[in-house]
Amino acid sequence: MLKKTLITAMFIILMAASWSVGQTVKEANSVKIAYVNIAKCMKADPYFSEQEKVMQAILVAKEKAFQEKTKAMKNEEKLREYQKVKAELDAERLRLTKDVSEHIKKKISAMASEAGYSIVLDSQTVLYGGTDITDRVIATLKK
């Protein structure tokens, strides 16, 4: 009797485990994965180009102001002023880069959601598999 009960219990456990694995495989098959070459998207993005022009204008203005301000300064003072201006430029570049990244991420997210992708990765992290949606993202960015 005990042997029969154990066999029945093992059969039920095996059936439950088999069903669970089947569900996991079924869920895994419904996941759509894509990847995007972010660097290529940034280069093709008109918004990125605009921000690069803004950054270039800021750089030129800061350089001109630095030259004027430091004409009569000693080397040590010039160095401190240079470090200050460099820190300001670095902060501005970081702000613009974050702004562009957020812009591109929003476009990728919207496009991926429309296309039914569950996961979108940067192309540098993908070794195999997935669908390259870089060109579709670029087309979205240019709209």
SERO-4910 file (N, C-alpha, C, O; in steps of 0.05 Angstrom, whole numbers):
BEGIN
 pado doro    nc1    nc2    nc3   cac1   cac2   cac3    cc1    cc2    cc3    oc1    oc2    oc3
  Met    A     16    -24      0      0      0      0     18     25      0     13     44    -15
  Leu    A     38     25     18     56     48     19     71     52     -8     75     74    -17
  Lys    A     79     30    -20     93     30    -45     75     42    -67     84     58    -83
  Lys    A     49     35    -67     30     45    -86     26     75    -82     24     90   -102
  Thr    A     25     84    -58     21    113    -51     45    129    -60     42    150    -72
  Leu    A     69    118    -55     94    132    -63     95    134    -94    103    155   -104
  Ile    A     88    113   -108     89    113   -137     69    134   -147     75    149   -166
  Thr    A     45    134   -136     25    154   -144     35    182   -139     31    200   -156
  Ala    A     47    187   -116     57    214   -108     79    222   -128     79    245   -137
  Met    A     97    204   -134    119    210   -153    108    216   -180    117    234   -194
  Phe    A     88    202   -189     75    206   -215     63    234   -215     66    249   -235
  Ile    A     49    242   -194     37    269   -193     58    291   -193     55    311   -207
  Ile    A     80    286   -179    102    306   -178    115    309   -206    120    331   -215
  Leu    A    119    286   -219    131    287   -246    113    301   -266    122    316   -283
  Met    A     87    296   -264     68    309   -281     67    340   -277     67    355   -296
  Ala    A     68    348   -251     68    376   -245     94    389   -255     93    411   -266
  Ala    A    116    376   -251    142    387   -260    142    389   -291    152    409   -302
  Ser    A    132    369   -304    131    369   -333    113    392   -343    120    405   -363
  Trp    A     90    397   -330     73    418   -338     86    445   -334     84    463   -350
  Ser    A    101    448   -311    115    473   -305    136    479   -325    138    502   -334
  Val    A    152    459   -333    172    463   -354    159    471   -380    169    488   -394
  Gly    A    137    458   -387    122    465   -411    113    494   -411    115    507   -431
  Gln    A    103    503   -388     95    531   -386    118    550   -389    116    571   -403
  Thr    A    141    543   -377    165    560   -379    174    562   -408    181    584   -417
  Val    A    175    540   -422    183    540   -450    164    556   -466    172    571   -484
  Lys    A    138    553   -461    117    568   -475    121    598   -471    119    614   -490
  Glu    A    126    607   -446    131    635   -440    156    645   -453    157    667   -463
  Ala    A    177    628   -453    203    636   -465    199    640   -495    212    658   -507
  Asn    A    183    624   -508    178    626   -537    163    651   -544    164    661   -567
  Ser    A    148    663   -525    133    687   -531    149    712   -526    139    734   -532
  Val    A    173    711   -517    190    734   -512    204    741   -539    218    724   -550
  Lys    A    201    766   -547    214    775   -572    237    793   -563    233    813   -549
  Ile    A    261    787   -573    285    802   -566    296    816   -590    298    804   -612
  Ala    A    303    841   -587    315    857   -608    340    870   -597    345    871   -573
  Tyr    A    356    880   -616    380    895   -608    383    919   -626    374    920   -649
  Val    A    397    940   -616    400    965   -630    429    974   -627    441    973   -605
  Asn    A    440    984   -649    467    996   -648    463   1026   -640    457   1043   -657
  Ile    A    467   1031   -614    461   1058   -603    480   1079   -616    470   1101   -622
  Ala    A    505   1072   -620    524   1092   -631    515   1100   -659    516   1123   -666
  Lys    A    506   1081   -675    497   1086   -702    472   1104   -701    468   1122   -718
  Cys    A    454   1098   -682    430   1114   -679    437   1143   -672    425   1162   -682
  Met    A    456   1146   -654    464   1173   -645    475   1189   -669    468   1212   -672
  Lys    A    491   1176   -685    503   1190   -708    482   1198   -728    485   1219   -742
  Ala    A    461   1182   -731    440   1188   -750    418   1206   -740    401   1215   -755
  Asp    A    417   1211   -714    396   1226   -702    399   1256   -706    419   1267   -698
  Pro    A    380   1269   -719    381   1298   -724    383   1314   -697    396   1334   -696
  Tyr    A    369   1304   -677    370   1317   -651    398   1317   -639    407   1337   -627
  Phe    A    412   1295   -643    440   1292   -634    457   1313   -648    474   1326   -636
  Ser    A    453   1315   -675    469   1335   -690    464   1363   -680    482   1379   -678
  Glu    A    439   1369   -674    432   1396   -663    447   1401   -637    458   1422   -633
  Gln    A    447   1381   -620    460   1383   -594    490   1386   -596    503   1399   -580
  Glu    A    501   1372   -616    530   1375   -621    537   1404   -630    558   1415   -621
  Lys    A    520   1416   -646    524   1444   -654    522   1462   -630    537   1481   -627
  Val    A    503   1457   -612    500   1473   -588    525   1470   -571    535   1490   -561
  Met    A    535   1446   -568    559   1442   -552    583   1456   -565    599   1467   -550
  Gln    A    585   1455   -591    607   1469   -605    606   1499   -600    626   1512   -596
  Ala    A    582   1510   -601    578   1539   -596    586   1546   -567    599   1566   -563
  Ile    A    578   1529   -549    586   1534   -521    616   1532   -517    628   1549   -503
  Leu    A    628   1513   -530    657   1510   -529    672   1534   -540    690   1544   -527
  Val    A    663   1544   -563    675   1568   -575    672   1592   -556    691   1607   -552
  Ala    A    648   1596   -545    643   1619   -527    660   1617   -502    671   1637   -493
  Lys    A    662   1593   -491    678   1590   -466    708   1594   -472    722   1606   -456
  Glu    A    717   1585   -495    745   1588   -502    751   1618   -506    772   1627   -497
  Lys    A    734   1632   -519    738   1661   -523    738   1676   -497    755   1693   -492
  Ala    A    719   1669   -479    718   1681   -453    743   1675   -436    753   1692   -422
  Phe    A    752   1650   -439    776   1642   -424    800   1658   -434    816   1668   -418
  Gln    A    803   1661   -460    826   1677   -471    825   1705   -461    846   1716   -454
  Glu    A    802   1717   -461    799   1745   -452    805   1748   -422    820   1766   -413
  Lys    A    794   1729   -407    796   1731   -378    825   1726   -368    833   1737   -348
  Thr    A    839   1709   -382    865   1700   -372    889   1715   -385    912   1708   -380
  Lys    A    884   1736   -400    906   1750   -413    927   1760   -393    951   1757   -398
  Ala    A    917   1771   -372    936   1783   -352    942   1765   -329    955   1773   -310
  Met    A    933   1740   -330    937   1722   -307    964   1708   -308    975   1705   -330
  Lys    A    973   1700   -285    997   1684   -283    990   1655   -290    966   1648   -290
  Asn    A   1010   1638   -295   1005   1611   -303    988   1595   -283    970   1580   -291
  Glu    A    993   1599   -257    978   1584   -236    949   1592   -237    931   1575   -234
  Glu    A    944   1618   -240    916   1627   -242    903   1617   -267    879   1609   -267
  Lys    A    917   1617   -289    907   1607   -314    899   1577   -312    879   1568   -322
  Leu    A    916   1562   -298    911   1534   -294    886   1529   -278    869   1513   -286
  Arg    A    882   1545   -257    857   1542   -241    833   1550   -257    812   1536   -256
  Glu    A    836   1571   -273    813   1580   -290    807   1559   -311    784   1553   -317
  Tyr    A    828   1547   -323    825   1526   -343    810   1502   -331    792   1492   -343
  Gln    A    818   1494   -307    805   1471   -294    776   1477   -288    759   1460   -291
  Lys    A    770   1502   -281    742   1510   -275    726   1508   -301    704   1497   -302
  Val    A    737   1520   -323    722   1520   -349    719   1491   -359    698   1484   -370
  Lys    A    740   1475   -356    738   1447   -365    717   1432   -350    702   1417   -362
  Ala    A    715   1436   -323    694   1424   -307    666   1432   -317    648   1416   -318
  Glu    A    663   1458   -323    637   1468   -333    630   1455   -360    608   1448   -365
  Leu    A    650   1453   -378    646   1441   -404    639   1411   -401    622   1401   -415
  Asp    A    653   1397   -383    648   1369   -379    619   1365   -369    605   1347   -377
  Ala    A    611   1382   -350    583   1380   -340    563   1386   -361    542   1372   -363
  Glu    A    568   1405   -378    550   1411   -400    548   1388   -420    527   1381   -430
  Arg    A    571   1377   -427    572   1354   -446    557   1330   -434    542   1317   -448
  Leu    A    560   1326   -408    546   1304   -395    516   1309   -396    500   1290   -401
  Arg    A    508   1333   -391    479   1340   -391    468   1336   -419    446   1324   -422
  Leu    A    482   1345   -440    473   1342   -467    472   1312   -475    454   1303   -489
  Thr    A    492   1297   -467    493   1268   -473    470   1254   -460    457   1237   -473
  Lys    A    464   1260   -435    441   1247   -422    415   1255   -436    397   1238   -439
  Asp    A    413   1280   -444    389   1289   -458    385   1274   -484    363   1264   -489
  Val    A    406   1271   -499    404   1256   -525    398   1227   -519    382   1215   -533
  Ser    A    411   1215   -499    406   1187   -493    377   1182   -485    365   1162   -494
  Glu    A    366   1200   -469    338   1197   -461    320   1200   -486    300   1185   -488
  His    A    326   1218   -503    311   1222   -528    311   1196   -544    290   1187   -554
  Ile    A    334   1184   -548    336   1159   -564    322   1136   -549    309   1120   -562
  Lys    A    326   1134   -523    313   1112   -508    283   1113   -510    270   1093   -513
  Lys    A    272   1137   -509    243   1140   -512    233   1131   -540    213   1117   -542
  Lys    A    248   1138   -560    241   1130   -588    243   1099   -590    226   1087   -602
  Ile    A    264   1088   -579    268   1059   -580    245   1045   -566    234   1025   -576
  Ser    A    239   1055   -542    218   1043   -526    191   1043   -540    177   1023   -540
  Ala    A    184   1066   -552    159   1068   -566    158   1050   -590    138   1036   -594
  Met    A    179   1050   -606    180   1033   -630    180   1003   -622    166    987   -635
  Ala    A    194    995   -602    195    967   -593    168    959   -582    160    936   -587
  Ser    A    155    976   -568    129    969   -557    109    965   -579     93    946   -578
  Glu    A    109    982   -599     92    979   -622     97    953   -637     78    940   -646
  Ala    A    122    945   -639    130    921   -654    127    896   -637    130    873   -647
  Gly    A    121    899   -611    117    875   -594    142    863   -583    142    839   -576
  Tyr    A    164    878   -581    189    867   -570    188    869   -539    180    890   -528
  Ser    A    196    847   -526    196    846   -497    222    858   -486    222    871   -465
  Ile    A    244    853   -501    270    861   -491    285    874   -515    285    863   -537
  Val    A    298    897   -510    315    909   -530    342    914   -517    344    927   -496
  Leu    A    363    904   -529    390    906   -518    408    924   -537    401    927   -560
  Asp    A    429    934   -526    449    948   -542    464    926   -558    470    905   -547
  Ser    A    470    931   -583    482    911   -600    509    902   -590    518    880   -597
  Gln    A    522    918   -574    548    910   -564    546    887   -543    566    874   -537
  Thr    A    522    883   -533    519    862   -512    509    835   -524    507    815   -510
  Val    A    502    835   -550    490    812   -562    511    796   -578    525    807   -595
  Leu    A    514    771   -571    532    754   -586    518    738   -608    529    733   -629
  Tyr    A    493    731   -602    478    714   -621    448    717   -616    439    720   -593
  Gly    A    433    717   -637    404    718   -635    393    745   -634    407    765   -634
  Gly    A    367    746   -633    352    772   -632    349    783   -660    359    772   -679
  Thr    A    335    805   -661    329    819   -686    342    847   -685    338    861   -666
  Asp    A    357    853   -706    369    880   -707    348    900   -717    337    898   -739
  Ile    A    341    919   -699    321    939   -706    333    967   -709    319    987   -708
  Thr    A    359    968   -712    374    994   -714    363   1011   -736    357   1035   -731
  Asp    A    359   1001   -760    350   1017   -782    321   1027   -778    315   1049   -786
  Arg    A    305   1011   -765    278   1020   -759    278   1042   -738    262   1061   -740
  Val    A    296   1040   -719    298   1061   -698    308   1087   -712    298   1109   -706
  Ile    A    328   1085   -729    338   1108   -743    316   1122   -759    314   1146   -760
  Ala    A    300   1106   -773    277   1117   -788    258   1132   -769    247   1153   -777
  Thr    A    253   1121   -746    236   1134   -725    249   1160   -716    234   1180   -712
  Leu    A    275   1160   -712    288   1184   -702    287   1207   -723    287   1230   -716
  Lys    A    287   1200   -748    287   1220   -769    260   1232   -776    257   1250   -792
  Lys    A    239   1221   -763    212   1231   -768    207   1257   -754    186   1268   -756
***
